[in-house]
Amino acid sequence: MNLRVIAIFALAISLHAGTLCAKQNPHVAALATYVAPANRPAAAENYSYLPDGTALRLTADGRSIVRVDLRTGKDGELLFDAGHTRENTIASIDGFTVSPNGEQILVWHETRPIYRRSFSARYYVYEVRSRLLRPLSAAHAFTQSPVFSPDSRAVAFVAENNIYIKKLDYNSEVAVTADGRRNAVINGVPDWTYEEEFTTTCSMAWAPDALTLSYLRYDESDVPMYSFPLYEGSCEPRTSYALYPGTYEYKYPVAGAVNSRVTLHSYDIETRKIKDIALPAGSVDYIPRIGYGDTPERLVVATLNRDQNRFEVFAVNPKSTVVKSIYTEQSKAWIAPETYEKLHLGRQSMVVMSSRNGYAQLYEYSYTGQQLREITSGEADVTDYYGADARGTHFYQVAAPTPLDRTVCSVDAKGRVATLSAPAGTSSAQFNPAMDMAVMCHSSATEVPVYDLISAAGKKLRTIEDNAAYAARCASAPRREFFTMDGPDGYRLNGYVVKPADMAPGRKYPVIMSQYSGPGSQSVLNRWSFDWEQYYATQGYVIVCVDGRGTGGRGRAFSDVVYCRLGYYETIDQLAAARYAASLPYADASRIGIYGWSYGGYEALMCASADASPYAAAVAVAPVTDWRYYDTVYAERYMLTPQQNADGYKASAPMTRARNLACPLLLMSGTADDNVHLSNTMEYVSALQNEGILCDMYLFPNMNHSINGCNARAVVYARMLEFFNSKLK
């Protein structure tokens, strides 16, 4: 049926004063305590370490770096004090990195975010003994991704798309490259697509002897340009755009388009000469990772073909440029990103996380390509790898005892497995360099995150953060209750429900189906959650979430079914989940809505326009509306190119089924979303207009994909609540 609501192109104005927002909508102020950043429990600090294993922490005010006795939690010697530095002074710092010898500390402030993970900042080198504080670069105020050399005598960094080396002994600076230019050539740091989809921010690696710097060069000259407008706005106003909008331009390759040409190079520190390293033609299209193995003559290069179904690791001699293949893996669908993200380069061997046998497991290989050990096995996905100690005991996280849980385990050289965390719930660990202690975080659907210091054997040494005050604040919040349901084609699907705390017997409640549904993701997890779902439950809604086929934690057979036809099985399973929700005795089958963000927004549109759609309303935030609009790496990983899979792209696009939209729809997007472009939303609205179908739309000026800051996240969920209230109540 056609929508009855006039299309509203309302620009969200995020005000600093919460009381003013509250006057406009009473839910904004209330939601602000449920959503980011106010909903976050306290976390243990991410410690840095000196070469002797001593832990360091940055004080909450950002003014001091102090030694910490991990076993007692007591602060010791002050290593850095912003108020007592020589030559230069800064009020506070945002972060720090310690040199390999522990004698220098890189500190930074005035951090400027670039994309999701990358940033530039004002960096300084701090000499611990002399308290001397000097800018990392005399020529460049803001720099990126600095990396200490292994001998601590130099720092490689990037400024204005070129690589420079700061020689600390002489306080001098050497240019490694000179051809860097915005939207043309990038040296040493990744382009947008690599950063977003290969989860990396640095493309440089020092040789163990500090005599060679290897790096990647990204030539994005032929990559199509994308641009979006920038406004003055009310959130961190851009005064230069007060009367006329500005424009941000960057290179973004959509599915099937030209990618950056990425090449491998090495720089000789002594001769100052660059060598070009040629990898085998025809099989290498992406280089997600580079790093050194056990010797200066062994640079390890992880590669993918464009279809991302072939992963190959090369050992490269940067001096002779000789290249040797040492590991190859082929997949019938796609190579799981964890394969290269978790590739671990040890001193004598490397650890590969591979799902070649159906579940993600760990394997140890020599640098000559020989498999040394099958570290883990079984029908449960390994989800993280932490490293190994000197005795050959490996530490990892696994989706066990059920796919909803995450436990931390160890396996010794004889294959004996030990569980170091609680047997259920979600646990993760941060180990010290010696791998003899770790900060363990544990939570569950009924337990707030607690951080403990444990031994390598799993013995609790002390509690670092128990979040007792936070637990008290959330004591009355509704909790997730887990269930399983019969899905289509014989699959059992995992789900959870959040119910109103004061449910009346015999009353039927409106339901909101919440989901993400993207390949390899998991929403149904036994971990702590306190967010908009809990607030909506206080407003009389039942929240139901089901992980359908394609999601993670259940092996490759469960995920690979979506290959080349995104949205097909996910939609079948979400429709089945809605029918399950409708069968609940406290659910009103006539009042079921669906919501999703990003991939979840995409799936919400697919469901809302499906045949016999059961939804009475739908909300899609930052949705993909056609995979042809999305970036090459992600879209082609699961769909191949539009040239290879034209029918699949057509069938997987909400754009092609816009005419079938069968319920009222609210679309929300940030106008500066560099990830899922606003054009997705605009093209979808255009398709609706062409069919005479109306919708609601709410835009957030200058906001990126996360729509965060200046109370914007609370506004998202307040607007969604208002919409569902008008359609489901």
N, C-alpha and C positions, 0 to 999 in steps of 0.2 A: 504494500500500500504506500501511497505518497505520504510524505511527512507533512504535518500540519503546522509546523513551527517555521516562521520566517527565518531565513538565513541571517545570522548576526555576525558581522565582522567587527567584533569588539576587541579593542586593544587593551590588554591587561596593564594597568598602571600599578606597579608595586611600590607602596609607600613605606618609608622607614618607620613611620609612627603606626604601631599596631592598633592603637585605639581608633585611628581614622579608618583603617581597613575594617575593624570590627563594626563601625557604624554602617558601613556599606553591606556587610554580611556578617551575621553573628557567629558563624561557624569558623571564620578565619582565625580569630584569636584562640579559640578552643583547639582547633586542629594544629596550630603551631606547636603545641606541647606534645603532640603525637607523632609528628613527622620531622624529618631532618631539618636542622641539626639537633633540636631539643630532645628527640627521641633516643639519642644514642647513649648507651651506658658508658661508664668510664672504661678505658682500656689500659692495659699495661704498656709501658713505654717500649719503643723499639730501640734496643740497646745497640750501640756500636762497641767495638772491641779494640784494645791495644794489642800489639803483637804478643804480649805475655798472657793474653786472655782476660785482662782486666776490662770490666764493663764500664761504659761511659753513658751518661744521659745528659740531655738538654733540660734545664730547669724550665718550669712552666712560663716564666716571664721572658724566656728567650735570651737571658743575659749571661748565663753561666753554663759551662760544661764541667761536670764533676765525675770523679771516679765513684763507682758503686760496688760495694761488696754484695754480690748476688745472693749469697747465702743468708745474709742478715738484712739486706735492703738498706743499710746505712751508707750515707754519703761519706766520701773520703776527700782526697786532695782535689782542689780546684785547679783545673787545667786551663780554663779560659774564663775570663771575666771581662765583659764588655766595657766596664768602667775603668779597667786598668791595663790598657794596651798601649804600646808605644808606636809612634809615628802617625798612626791613624786611629780614629775612634768611630765606633758605630753604637747606636743605642741598644740594639738587640739583633739577634739573628733568627732566621727561619729554619736553619738546619746546618749540618756539618758532616764532613767525611774525614776520616783519619788516614794519614799516609801509612804505607806498609811498615815503615820503621817506627812509627808512633811519634816522630819528632815534629811533624807539621800537621796542621788541621786546616782543611778547606772549610770556610764558613761562608754563608750567603744570607742576604736579606734583599728586600724589595723584589720579591718573587713576582714574576709576570707570567701567568699561565698562557700557553700557546694553544695546545689542543688538550685532549683528554688527560694525557700523561706528561707531556713536555712542558717545560718552562724555561725562561731565561731569568737571570738574577745578577745582582752585583756580588761577585765572588772575591774573597780575600784569602790570602795565605797567611796563616798564623804560626809563628815559630814558638813552640811551647816554652823552651828554655829562656829565650830572650824577650818573650812577650811582644815581639815585633809583628805588626799587622800591616800587610801591604796588599794593594789590589792585585788580583791575579793577572790582569792585563792593564797596561798603561794606555793602550790605544783603544780598547773597547770597554765601555762602561758595563754593558750587559753581555753575558756569555752563556753558553749552554754546555751541558754534559761533560764537565771536566773529569779527567781520569788520571790519577797518579801513575807514574811509571813504577815498576816493581822495585827499583832501587831508591825510590822516593826523591830522586833528584830532578824530576821534571813532571809537568802536568800538561797533558794534551787537552785542548778544548776547542769549541766551535764558536765563531762569531761571524755574523753576516754570511753564513753558508760556507765559510772556509775554516780549515783546521789550522791551529797554531799550537806551538809548544813553548811553554814557559820553562826556561832552565833556571831552577831555583838557586843553584850555586852562584850564578852570575847575575841573577835578577834581570835576565834578558829574554826576549821573545822572538821566535822564529816562525815565519809563515811556511806552512807545509804546502798549502794549495793557494791558488789565486784566481781560479775560474768560477768560484761560487757567485751566484746571482739569484735573487729572489725570483721564484716561479720559472727558473731555468735549470740551475745546477745546485745541488746540495752535496756537501762533503761532510762525512763523519756523523751526521745525524739523519734519521729516516725522513722520508716524505710522509704526507698525511696518511696514505693508505698503509704503509708499513707500520707506522706507529699504532694506528687504530686496530688493524687486523693481525699483526704479528707481535703486538704488545711489547714494543721496544722503543727506547728513546736514545740509544747510543749505538753507533755503527763503527766503533774504533776498538782496537785490541792491541795492547803492548805485548811484545815478546818477553819471555821470562828473563832474558838478559838485558832488557831495556834498550836494546840497540836497534830495534825495528818497531815501527808503528804501522799496523795494517788497518785498512779502513775501506768502507764502501762509498762509492760515488753514485749519486742519483741524478741522472739527466732526465728532467721532466719537461724539457722544452716542447715536446710534441704531445704532451698530455693536455686534454681539453681543460679550459679554465671554467671555474664556477665562481659566481659572485653573489653576494647578498647585501642588502642595504643595512646601514647602521644609523640609528637615530640618537638624538640627545638622550631621551629616556629619563626616568626618575630614579632608577637603580644605578648608582655610580654614574651620574650624568656625564655625557660626552659633550661638553659645551661647544666644541668646534662644529657640531652638527645641529646647533640650535635652530637655524633657519632652513638649512638644506641638508638632507641626509647624506651620509658618506657611503662608501662602498668597500667591502672587504673582498679581495680576490685571491684565490688559491687554486692549485691544480688538483683536480678530483676526477679520476677515471671511472666512468660508469661501466657497467657490465658490457663486455665486448669491445671496449675502447682501448686505446693505446696506453700502456703502462709506462712508468719511468723505466729507462734503461739503466739497470744497476750493474756496476762493474766493481771488481776487486783490485786493490792496489796495496803496495807496501812502500814505506818510506824508510830509507836508511838514515839513521840519526847522524852518523859520522860523515857520510858523503853528501847528505842532503839530496839524494837522488830518489826519484819515484819509479817503481817498476809496476807495469801493468801485468796482471795475472789473468790468463785466459782459462776459463773453465770449459769443459766439453760442450760444444754447440749442440743444440737440439733437445737437450734434456734439462737445462737449467734456465728457468724463467724468474724465479724468486730466490733470494738469499736471506732467509729470516734470521740467521745467527752466524756470527764468527767468534772465534775464541781460540786461545792457544792451549795445546795439550801439554805434554811433559817436557818439550824441548823448544828452543827458539826456531828450530827447523820444522816444526809441526804446527801449522795453523789449521785448525779444524773449521771447515766451512759446511754449514747445513743448507741444503738447497731443495727446491720444489720445482716441478714442471708447472705450466700454467693451469692445467686441469687439477692440480693439487692431489693427484692420486699416486704420485711417485715421489718418494723422499730419498735423497741420496746425500751421504756425508763424504766429503773429500778431505784428505790430508794434503796440505800444500806447503811446499818449502818456499817461503817468501823471498829467499835470496836467489835460488836457482829457478824459481817459478814452476818447478815440477809438481804435477797434480796427480794424486792417486785416490781412487775410490776405495773407501773402507767400509761402507755400510749402505745397503739399499733396501728399501721397503716399498712394496706396491700394494694398493688397495683397490677393491672393486668399486668402492664409493669414493670417499675422501680420506686423506691422511688427517687423523685427529690433531688439532693444534697442539695438544699436550706433547706430541712426539718431538717437536722442536722447541717448544716453550720449556719443557722439563729436561732437555738434553743437558747432562751434567758432565763436565770435563774435569776429571780427577788428575792426580799427578801421574798415575801409572795406567789408567784406563778411563773409559767413559761409560756412563750409565744411560741407557735409552729406555724411555717409556713407550711401549708399543702395544697396540691392540690387535696385532696380526692373528692371534688365536681366539679372538672374539671378545676378550676383556683386556683392559689396560693393565699391563704387567711390566715389571722392571727386569732389564737384562744388562749384564756387564760385558763389555767388549774391550779388547785390546785396541791400541791405536793402529795396529796392522790389519784390523778387521776380523779377528778371531773371537767368537763368542766364548767367554770365559765362564759365565755362570748365568743360570736362570734364577734371578734373585727371588722373585715372587711367582706364585701361580694360583690358580683357582678361578671360580666363577664370581668374582667380585672385582670391580674396577679399582685399581690404585688411582687415587685422585691427587696426590702430591708426593714429592720426594724431597727429603731434607738433607741427605748426605750420609756419609759413612765415617766411622771412627777408625783409629789406627789398627784395630784388631779385625777389621772387615765386617763389622756389624752395620747393617743398613737401617735407616729410619725413614718411615713413610706413613702416609695417610691412606686409608682404604674405605670404600663405601660398604661397610659391614657393621653389625651383623645383618642389617637390611639396607637396601639402597637409600633409605631415608636417613641413615646414620653415617657418621664419619668418625672412625677411630684411628688413633695413632699407634703404630706398631713398630717393632724391630724384628729383624731376622739376622741371626749371627752366621758366622762362616760355615757352620755345620747345618744350616737350614732350620734351626729352631726359632719359631715365631713367638714373640711375646707381645701382649697388648699392654700399652703403657698408659692408656687413658681410661675413662669410664667406658663400660661395655656398650652403652647406648647413648644417643644424643649426638652432638656435633663437637668434636675436639680438633684442635689444630695446635701446632707447636712451632716455636722459634728457638732453635738450638744455638748454643755458643760455638765458637770455632773448634774447640776441642771435642765437641759432641758428647760431653759428659753431663751436661745440664741443659734444661730447656724451660722456657716459659710456656706453660700449657694453658690454653683457653678452652673451657668447656661450657656448653649451654644445651638446653633442650627446649621443647615447646612449653615446659612448665618451670624451667630453671633459667634465671638470668645469667649472663656470662660471668664466670669466675676465673681468675687468672692465678695459677699456682706455679711455683718453681719446683721442678721435679728433677730427680736424678735420671741418668740414662736407663736405669732399671725400672723407672716409673714411680719411684718412691717420692712422696710429697715432702719437700723440704720447708716450704713456707707458703702462705697465701699472700700474693702481691696485691690483688684487688678482689674484693668479694661483692662489690656493688650492692651492699646492704641497703643504703639509702634509696638507690634506684629501685630495688626490689620492693621496698615499702611503698614507693610512689605508684608502682604498677600492680600492687597486690590485688586489686579488684578488677583488673582488666581481663576481659574474656580471653581464653586460651584456645589454641588450635587443637582440634580433636581429629585424629587420623582415621581414615577408612580405606578400604579397597572396594572396587566395583568391577563388575564384568564389563569389559570393553568389547568393541567389535572384533571379529576375527579370532576370538578365543583369548585375547590378551586380558590380564588383570591390570587395572590402572590404579595408581596410588593417588589419594586426595586428602584434603583436610577441610574441616568446616569450622567457622567461628560463629558462635551463636550469641544472641543478646543475653546478658546475664540474668535478666528478669523475665524470661519467657513465660507467657501465660498459657496454661493448659488449654488445648483446643484452638488456639489462635493460629492463623496462617500469616506468615511473614513474607515480605518481598525478599528476593534473592539477588545477589550480585555475584556473577561468575568472574573471578579474578584469575588471570593466567598470563604467562609469557610465551611458552610453547616453542621457543627457538631451539634449533639443533644443539644437543649437548647440554642444554640448560636444565636446571631443576628448581622448581618453586616449592615442591612438597618435600620439605626437609625437616627433620627433627631438631630444630634449633630455635633459639629465642627470637621472637618477633613482637615488636610493639610499634604499630604504625597506623595508617588510616583505617585499616580493617577493624582494629579495636574500637576506634571512634565511631565508625559506621554501625558497629554492633550496638553501641550505646544509643544510636538513633533508630533502632528497631529493624536493622537489616541482618539477614543471614548471609555470610560470605562463604562461598564454596570455591575451592581451587583443585583442579585435577591436572596432573602431568600426563599428557598423551604421548603417543608414539613420536619418536624423534628426539625426545628429551634424554638426559644423561643419567649415569649411575646404574644402568641396567644392561650394559654390554652393547656391542655393535649391531647385533641383529635387531634390537629394539630401536636403535637410532637410525640405521642405514635405510630403513624402509622409505624415508622421505626423500631419498636422493633423486634429484631431477624433477621432483614434483612437490615442491614446498607448498604447504597449505592444504594439500589434499587429505592426507591421513590426520593431520592435526585438527582439521575442521570436523571430520567424521567423529573423532574422539571427543571434541568439545561439545558437539551436539549430543553425543551419548551422555556426557557428563551433565548437561543441562536436563536431559530426561531423567537421569538419576536424581538430580536435585529436586526436580518437580515431584518425584515420588516420596520425598521425605514428608513425614506426617505434619511437620510444622511449616512447610514451604507452600507458598501460593504459586501454583503452576502458571497462572496468568500474569504474574508479576516477576519475571526473571530478566535481569539485565546482564550485560557482559561488558567487561572493561579490560584494557591492556595498554601497555606503554611500549613503544618501539616495535620489536617483533610482536609483542602482545597486542599493540594497536593494529598491526597488520592482521593478526589472526582475528581480532574483534570484528574487523571489516569483513573478513572472509566468512565468519559465522553469521553476521547480521544480514548477509546477502545470499546465504545458502538456501537451497530448496527446503521448504517446510521449517524455516527458522523459527525456533520457539521463543525468541527474545522480544521483550516489549520495549527495550531501549538499549542503546550501545554507546560507549564512550571509547574513543581512540585517541591516545596522546602520542604525538610524534610518530605516526605510522608510516611504514613503507606501503605505497599503494601500487607499485609495479617494480619488480626486481630489476628491470632495465634502468631504473633511476638510481640504483644503489651501486656501491663500489665494486670493482672487479674482484678483489680477493674474496670477499665474503659471498657475494652473489654467485660467482663461478665455482666456489668450493662446493656448493650444494646443488647448483643448477647447470654447470658448465656455461658456455657463452650463449647469448641469444642466437647466434649464428648456428651453433650446434644443437640447440634445444628450443627452437622457436615455439613449438606447440606447448612445451612445458612452461615457458615464460607466460604465454597467453593464458593458460589455465590457472596459473598461480597468481594472477594479478587481480586485486580488488577492482582495478580500473575497468576490467572487462565485464564485471558483473555488477557495476554500479546501478544499472537499471533494475536490478533485483533487490535493492535495499528495501527491507521490509519492516523497519521500525525506526522511530526517532533516533537521530544521531547527533552527538556532540563531538566535534573535532577540536583538539588543542595542540598548538605547536609553538616553539620558540622561533622568532624570525631570524635568529643568528645560529640556527642549528647547522653546524658544519658536518654532522654525521648523516642524519636523515633529513635531507633538505626540505625546507618549507614547500618547495615545488611539488613534493609528493601530495601534500594536503591541497594545494591550490589546483593541481590537475584533477584531483578527485572531486573537488567541489565543482570544477568546470564540467566534469562528466555528469554530475548530478543535475546541474543547471540545464544541460543539454537534454536531459530526460524529464525536465519539469519537476524534479524532486528537491525538496527543501531540507536544510539542516542548520544546526547551530555551529558556530565556530568562535573560538576564543584564542587570540594571539598574544604572545608575550614578547614585547619589544626587546631586542638585543640579548635574549636568552638563548643558551645553547641547548643541546639535547637533554641535559639533566633538568632544565628549568628550575634552577636553584638560586638562592640568594635573595635578599630583600623581601622575604616572606612569600616568594613566588610559589614554593612547593605547597604551602598551606592554601594559597589561592587556587591552585590546580584542584586540590581535593575538595575545597569548598564549592567551587564551581561544579564539579562533578556531582557532589551531593545535592546541590540545588537542582541540577538536571534530573537526577534519578528521583528526587522527591516529587518533581512535577510529572513524571511519567509512570512511576511505580507506586505512588501513594495516592 
